[in-house]
Amino acid sequence: MVKVYRASLTPVSVAGALFLSAHAWASPLETAHEESKERGARETKRPRPDSHPADGTTEPGSVFSVDEERLIVRGHGFNTMHESVGLSRMPQDVMHTPQNINVVPQALMRQQNVKSLDEALRNVPGVTASIGEGAGGMNGDQFLIRGFQAQNDIYEDGLRDFGVYSRDSFNFDSVSVIKGPSSEVFGNGTTGGAINMVTKTPGLKNRYAAEFTGGSGSYYRGTLDINQKLDSSTAFRLTGMGDEHNVVGRDFIYSHRWGVAPSLAFGLGKRATLVLQYMHQQENSVPDFGVPVVTKPGAAYGMPITEYGVKRTNWYGTTSDQNATNDNMETARFTYKVNDHITIYDDLRGGQYYRTFAASKATCDTTCVNTYFNGDPAEALVARSGPNGAGDGSGPGTFQAPLPYQQRSWSVQNVASMVANFNTGFLRHQLVAGFDIERVSDVRSQSTYLNPKPYASLVDPNPDVGNLDLVPGDMNPDGLVSLGSLHAKSHSSGYGFDTGLFLFDQIWLRDWLSVKGGFRWDRWQTSYNLTGGDVEKNPDSHFHDVSGVFNPNVSLVVTPDARQTYYFTWASSTTPMGMYVTNGSVPIRPGSNSFASPETSQLYELGAKYSLFHDRIGATASLFRLDKGNAVNMDPVTGEVQGSSDRQRNQGLELSVGGLILPGWNVTATYALYDSHTTYSATAANRGKNIQYVPHNQATLWSVYNAFAKTPYNISFGGGVTWRQHVWLNAANTVRVPANLDFSAVISHRFGRHWKISMNGYNLANRLNYQSLFANRATPSAGRMFLGEVSFTY
């Protein structure tokens, strides 16, 4: 719905903005809201083909587009209440989906100059980046949601992205985080939630855009976005990226990556639509496993060594460390509208992932700690290959985890679903049913160093260690690493095969009252094999597991009108053994019955969602309790995944608001209050302790004002703050990282309809923050940096 008002083109003062805002908000838009009510309750929709303005006159998410005589109210991209979640299995918009969903829209990513999935998720409370560890050497995007692992819960357009790599944002239209267990939608996993990236797809308006960025840390980046209409229902789109940068405040860390994502859409606006997509991203970078966490003699708890005077720039890796990834995904998404009541979807994806990885993780043992605090700090030494490499009398390099390795993975997934809207008597239904079949396979070959990694100075580390003589593991079986009770092996392989059936129905008892319930049943089959090395000394090992899991959920939804939704949801999820095929060091291993049993979780959530002031501002509030049983932990020494009989609970309050305060003035703010603790543990001392990585308080704020729009002296300026209270790094609550506080800002200017220049500043206070966390180390965030950008859109 577009409402047109006459206005003259004079500079907009604050008083004038208040007047325009009041005039616009007081205007009758009831017809539009009745349409919104019907759409919100009934509509089944895909993501918008092209959310960008075709004419380039406005920023993505702008409210007003002005020509010489008119002021046009368009709605606002920062209010995400009526956005699609981005997958057919969740057909309602954000507002009418009975679950807490945080959306990072394109408008916000553009203002912040977001360049990766990690940067986008910094706007979402409850999401923490973690370092993958162990002989498997996990790295790439490793996230926790509400304190629970989500590295296997990353989706693109509703299909799993199994790759272990750092995802660039060049092809993102938006990013959503669906909080809480969602196994009935996504299948196994999703204890804390799921991350879904909505990609850019073709539309029927030609558009040509490019951005060029440069700045601190030798940062150079260029992106390209071309959309070309081929005929009345066919379009082609191409997005591309090249990125090269160092990390401000971290020595020797760099990343070089490039990517391309062509897509072709047939049948746009027709009953049958087919979208074909390909994504290729390639990266060569240095992995950063951060700095050791140590406990100062006499201190109540440990902290990163950088809190005690060690330089934040110190990197304890070697010149042999590398992270080379090559990731490809081919996707076909088909939609067929049978009639006004039934729509059928079929989404198919294949993925191929290649990786060469070698990293060093520094450990400062008791001798190292005592030397630094009580002796000569310059003589404090850290091992770069594992805790047993220093201070145990065995000499350096005897335990070299993570070992270098080469990884080859592939996956295929097909999700078919039907969304049916129909009536039975006076009851209105929206039924979603379908099946999900996926297969993922992984093969790894371990290498070893013939020469041990030398110690590094804690105060002044030198990465140049010379030639360590890297050889295949079969040539040096004594250099291979054992993980717990598993033998040292040079090769590992595994697969996971899942067959899932899902069915859920939303039934409207009244126009304002509905009940939603359903289930998903999965048969998860997984295998893990360890081969090679010294077979006579350590025989090959083979493990296999089959699990059948059933996950129900139910919601009560109240929608008094189109502007408000209230809900209560109970949901469950299951994470069976062997879920982490590509991004776990040991997906299956022998152990106690508690490890053989799957993780389970239960969610209880009470929430409210609002779209206020004629859809200019969206707001959400939710109270939740998340109980997790048979928690899986990661050993801080070896990194192997271990089972336990622990039970954990995280409960709290989450608030968010986003939209337009005044014409040209947008705001996005979130707040989360968490009360987390271990309700039961076999280790009595851990009972009642806080859950790892879960802050007690967390908040974000971002706001930008666009002054003097459509004048030669227009200017947009603003900024924000991200705050996270301290978090504990282990179950015993004996080590932690201090609070994060990050100030950022942006200023931009437009030249006519097509060109724009902008400057973003990050971590303006140059504060020592920590982004990636693990039980015995933390990675300092980038220091103060500035990035300038020149962009055009035609």
Summary of the structure (lengths in Angstrom):
residues: 794
radius of gyration: 26.4
end to end distance: 24.8
largest distance: 86.8
contacts: 2921
relative contact order: 0.14
helix: 9%
strand: 51%
